[in-house]
């Protein structure tokens, strides 16, 4: 797979995710652990995670999704857009080692 394709997929998946991992202006120094009360307060502000395991309609399986010959950015963008519009705010994709091993 080409880096451009991987970057495109990461960007498309990121567009569906509800928000950043560090939420709502709460940037902390790397490695600094939040107290439990602060973590729970942050968690309560987040929307309910509602998502899917994603494989586009043009791929027969998760291996085919990542292969350069069958990677279909337009379909991925369209289908993740549908997911976002109906209320999904997270998406899981499986990054296949077999595909990377063949085309790093």
Secondary structure, DSSP 8 states (H G I E B T S, - for coil): --HHHHHHHHHHHHHHSSS-SS-TT----TT----HHHHHHHHHHS----EEE---TT-SSHHHHH-TTT--HHHHHHHHHHHHHTT--EEE----HHHHHH--
